[in-house]
């Protein structure tokens, strides 16, 4: 049920892990810190050795790395969702773990448990696969709510409680979850409290004809497989996060993104007449996510300030999973992306 992708079996003792989480930037490989566009190009180049035709998704994953946000990936089978996340971990040179969510998975299979020692009658914590820099929750909606909720504390607090003892997760830490949009039998939809903790919900589409033809040329032989090498590291990422905090967001832009979020809530308010399009609007987490993602995108584009167009560019990925459509809206053929597009058209852009 749990596949360990790197570093073999996990240590049961916590001393080595706690040492890793407290390392300073000088305790590891030299920093490679450069400008945002240069870093993005290096990372995209390595990921592109394994995944073709997903440039926009790769850029969103880079934003998630820069702001420490989790990502929900949704797409048809065979679109390389798992390969994309694995390649991201390899390109970043970070510890990567994959958890295959199944109906019989237990919360202890995710976060860990206490192991009894018959020699001295003590209990030793055995850390689960969630103790990694990048955790792939593959087909997260295949497991029931009690397993999905095992990730809530980890995603929000960056820690896990085992036997009453809190264990900090490594820094950086990201959960990248995948789900299939067409198979609903034997699945458990994510509750709103959990989807709200994802920075982005990204929709993967089929590659173009040229990209698919290139895939055949590269990996048509059974003896060929993509090799992704590390193009960055944890210390560089932490340094880049500090640089992202320096991107300027004007008061007018702050008011604009706040107006976008609050407009979705107005759509959920009881109207004077006619059906409501939304059952609920975006939460304050959406405001923070839109603010942080816009700054990170500006940094990746080499800009020193956020523009309205950058806010509009990331708004669908930030908002689509944070608004709830009413039955009447769904029956009328509306989608979350349609509501977001209407919101962007309705809210005045600062001049």
C-alpha positions in Angstrom: 0.0 0.0 0.0 2.9 2.3 0.7 5.8 2.5 -1.7 9.0 4.0 -0.6 10.6 5.6 -3.6 13.9 6.9 -2.1 16.3 6.2 0.7 15.0 2.6 1.4 13.4 1.8 4.8 12.6 4.6 7.1 14.4 4.9 10.4 12.2 4.4 13.5 14.2 6.7 15.6 13.5 10.4 15.4 16.9 11.9 16.2 18.2 11.7 12.6 15.0 13.2 11.2 15.0 16.0 13.7 18.6 16.8 12.8 17.6 17.0 9.2 14.7 19.4 9.9 16.9 21.8 11.8 19.8 22.0 9.3 20.9 25.5 8.3 21.6 26.5 4.7 25.3 25.9 5.2 24.9 22.3 6.4 24.1 21.0 2.9 25.2 21.5 -0.7 26.2 25.0 -1.8 23.3 27.3 -2.7 22.6 27.7 -6.4 20.4 30.7 -5.9 19.8 32.8 -9.0 17.0 34.9 -10.4 13.5 33.6 -10.6 13.4 33.1 -14.4 16.8 31.3 -14.3 15.7 29.0 -11.6 12.5 28.2 -13.3 14.3 27.5 -16.6 16.7 25.1 -14.9 13.9 23.2 -13.2 11.6 23.1 -16.2 14.5 21.8 -18.4 15.0 18.8 -16.1 11.3 18.1 -15.7 10.9 18.4 -19.5 13.2 15.4 -19.9 10.4 13.2 -18.5 7.1 15.2 -19.0 6.2 17.0 -22.2 3.4 19.4 -22.9 2.6 20.6 -19.4 4.5 23.9 -19.2 1.7 25.8 -17.5 1.3 23.0 -14.9 5.0 22.9 -14.2 5.0 26.7 -13.7 2.2 26.3 -11.1 4.1 23.6 -9.3 7.1 26.0 -9.2 4.8 28.6 -7.6 3.7 26.0 -5.1 7.3 25.3 -4.2 8.0 29.0 -3.7 5.1 29.6 -1.4 5.0 26.2 0.3 1.5 25.4 -0.9 -0.1 22.0 -1.6 -1.5 21.1 -5.0 -4.3 18.9 -6.2 -3.8 17.5 -9.7 -6.8 16.3 -11.6 -6.8 14.6 -15.0 -7.6 11.6 -17.1 -5.5 8.4 -16.6 -2.2 8.3 -18.4 -1.5 12.0 -18.4 1.7 11.5 -16.4 0.4 13.0 -13.1 2.5 10.6 -11.0 5.5 11.0 -13.3 5.3 14.8 -13.1 5.4 14.8 -9.3 8.2 12.3 -9.2 10.2 14.3 -11.7 9.6 17.4 -9.7 11.1 15.8 -6.6 14.1 14.5 -8.6 14.7 17.9 -10.2 14.6 19.6 -6.8 16.9 17.0 -5.2 14.4 16.6 -2.4 13.2 13.5 -0.4 10.2 12.1 -2.2 7.6 9.6 -1.1 4.6 8.1 -2.8 1.5 6.9 -1.0 -0.9 4.9 -3.1 -4.3 5.6 -1.5 -6.6 2.5 -1.5 -9.9 1.7 0.4 -8.0 -0.5 2.9 -5.3 2.1 3.7 -5.1 3.1 7.4 -4.1 6.5 8.9 -1.1 4.9 10.5 0.1 3.9 7.0 0.3 7.6 6.2 1.6 9.3 9.4 3.2 6.4 11.3 2.5 4.7 14.6 4.1 3.5 17.8 5.9 0.2 17.7 6.0 -1.9 20.9 9.3 -3.3 22.1 8.9 -6.5 24.1 12.4 -6.2 25.5 11.8 -3.2 27.7 8.1 -2.6 27.2 8.6 0.8 25.6 6.9 2.2 22.5 9.1 3.7 19.7 7.6 6.0 17.1 7.8 4.7 13.5 7.5 7.6 11.2 5.3 7.2 8.1 5.9 8.2 4.5 4.4 11.6 5.1 7.8 12.6 6.6 9.3 13.7 3.3 9.9 16.9 1.5 7.5 16.1 -1.4 4.7 13.6 -0.7 2.6 12.2 -3.6 -0.9 11.2 -2.4 -1.8 9.2 -5.5 -5.5 8.9 -6.1 -6.3 10.5 -2.8 -10.0 10.0 -3.3 -9.7 6.2 -3.2 -9.5 6.2 0.6 -12.2 7.1 3.1 -12.4 10.2 5.1 -10.5 8.9 8.1 -7.4 8.4 6.0 -7.8 11.7 4.1 -8.0 13.5 7.4 -4.7 12.0 8.5 -3.1 14.6 6.1 -5.0 17.6 7.6 -2.6 18.3 10.5 0.4 17.7 8.2 -0.8 20.0 5.5 -1.8 22.8 7.8 0.5 22.6 10.9 3.5 21.0 9.2 3.6 18.4 12.0 2.2 15.0 13.0 1.1 13.9 16.4 1.9 10.2 17.2 1.1 8.9 20.7 0.6 12.4 22.0 4.1 13.6 20.8 4.4 16.1 18.1 6.9 15.4 15.3 7.8 18.3 13.0 7.8 17.6 9.2 10.8 18.5 7.1 11.2 21.9 5.5 10.3 22.3 2.7 7.2 20.1 2.8 4.5 19.8 0.1 1.6 17.4 -0.5 0.8 16.9 -4.2 -2.3 14.8 -4.6 -3.9 13.3 -7.7 -7.4 12.2 -8.5 -9.3 10.9 -11.5 -12.3 13.0 -12.6 -14.2 10.2 -14.4 -14.1 7.2 -12.1 -16.5 7.7 -9.2 -17.3 4.1 -8.2 -15.4 3.2 -5.0 -14.2 6.8 -4.4 -14.7 9.3 -1.6 -14.9 13.0 -2.6 -12.6 15.2 -0.6 -14.4 17.3 2.0 -14.4 21.1 1.5 -12.2 21.5 4.7 -9.4 19.5 2.9 -9.7 20.9 -0.6 -9.4 24.4 0.9 -6.0 23.5 2.2 -4.7 23.1 -1.4 -3.1 26.2 -2.9 -4.0 25.1 -6.4 -6.3 22.7 -8.1 -4.7 22.0 -11.5 -6.5 20.4 -14.4 -4.3 18.4 -16.7 -5.2 18.1 -20.4 -4.0 15.9 -23.2 -0.7 16.8 -24.8 -0.6 18.3 -28.3 0.0 16.2 -31.3 3.7 17.4 -31.6 4.4 16.6 -27.9 2.8 13.2 -28.2 4.9 12.5 -31.3 8.0 13.5 -29.4 7.0 11.1 -26.7 7.0 8.3 -29.2 10.5 9.2 -30.4 12.0 9.5 -27.0 10.4 6.6 -25.1 9.0 4.3 -27.8 11.6 1.7 -27.0 11.1 -0.4 -23.9 14.8 0.1 -23.0 14.5 3.9 -22.8 13.4 5.8 -19.7 13.8 9.4 -18.8 16.6 10.4 -16.5 16.0 13.5 -14.4 18.9 15.0 -12.5 18.9 17.5 -9.6 18.8 21.1 -10.8 18.2 22.7 -7.4 18.1 21.9 -3.7 16.3 22.6 -0.5 18.6 25.5 0.7 18.2 27.3 -2.7 14.4 26.9 -2.5 14.3 28.4 1.1 16.5 31.3 -0.1 14.2 31.9 -3.1 11.2 32.0 -0.8 12.8 35.0 1.0 13.3 36.7 -2.4 9.6 36.1 -3.2 8.6 38.0 0.0 10.3 41.0 -1.5 8.0 41.3 -4.4 5.9 44.4 -4.0 2.1 44.3 -4.0 0.5 47.7 -4.3 -2.5 48.5 -2.1 -4.7 48.8 -5.2 -3.7 45.2 -6.2 -4.4 44.0 -2.6 -7.9 45.6 -2.8 -8.4 44.0 -6.2 -7.7 40.4 -5.2 -9.7 40.9 -2.1 -12.6 42.1 -4.2 -12.4 39.0 -6.4 -12.7 36.7 -3.4 -15.5 38.6 -1.8 -17.4 38.7 -5.0 -17.7 34.9 -4.9 -19.2 35.2 -1.5 -21.7 37.7 -2.7 -22.8 35.1 -5.3 -23.7 32.8 -2.4 -25.8 35.4 -0.6 -29.5 35.2 -0.8 -30.5 37.2 -3.9 -33.6 39.4 -4.3 -34.8 37.1 -7.0 -33.6 34.2 -9.0 -31.5 31.2 -8.0 -28.1 31.4 -6.4 -25.2 30.3 -8.5 -23.0 29.4 -5.5 -23.8 27.6 -2.2 -20.7 29.1 -0.7 -17.9 31.4 -1.7 -14.1 31.3 -1.3 -12.6 31.4 2.2 -10.0 33.7 3.6 -7.4 31.1 2.7 -8.2 31.9 -0.9 -7.3 35.5 -0.3 -3.9 34.5 1.1 -3.4 32.0 -1.6 -4.1 34.5 -4.4 -1.8 37.0 -2.8 1.1 34.6 -2.4 0.7 32.9 -5.8 0.6 36.3 -7.6 3.9 37.3 -5.9 5.5 34.0 -6.8 4.4 34.3 -10.4 5.8 37.8 -10.6 9.1 36.5 -9.2 9.2 33.7 -11.8 8.6 36.2 -14.6 11.4 38.5 -13.4 9.1 41.3 -12.1 9.5 43.3 -9.0 5.8 43.9 -8.5 2.4 42.2 -9.0 0.1 43.3 -11.9 -3.6 42.7 -12.3 -2.9 40.3 -15.2 -0.9 38.1 -12.9 -3.7 38.0 -10.4 -6.1 37.1 -13.1 -3.8 34.4 -14.4 -3.6 32.4 -11.2 -7.2 33.1 -10.0 -8.8 30.1 -11.7 -6.3 27.6 -10.1 -6.8 29.2 -6.7 -10.6 29.6 -6.7 -12.0 26.7 -8.7 -11.9 24.2 -5.7 -12.9 26.8 -3.1 -16.4 27.6 -4.4 -19.5 25.4 -4.3 -22.0 25.4 -7.1 -25.6 25.0 -6.3 -27.7 22.3 -7.9 -29.5 24.9 -10.0 -26.1 26.2 -11.4 -24.9 22.7 -12.2 -28.2 21.9 -13.9 -27.9 25.1 -15.9 -24.5 23.9 -17.3 -22.3 26.2 -15.2 -18.9 25.2 -13.9 -16.6 26.5 -11.3 -14.3 27.9 -14.0 -17.3 29.7 -15.6 -18.1 31.3 -12.3 -14.5 32.4 -11.9 -14.4 33.9 -15.4 -17.6 35.8 -14.7 -16.1 37.1 -11.4 -13.0 38.3 -13.2 -15.2 40.1 -15.7 -17.4 41.6 -13.0 -14.8 43.1 -10.7 -13.2 46.3 -11.8 -9.5 46.2 -12.6 -7.4 48.9 -10.9 -6.1 51.4 -13.4 
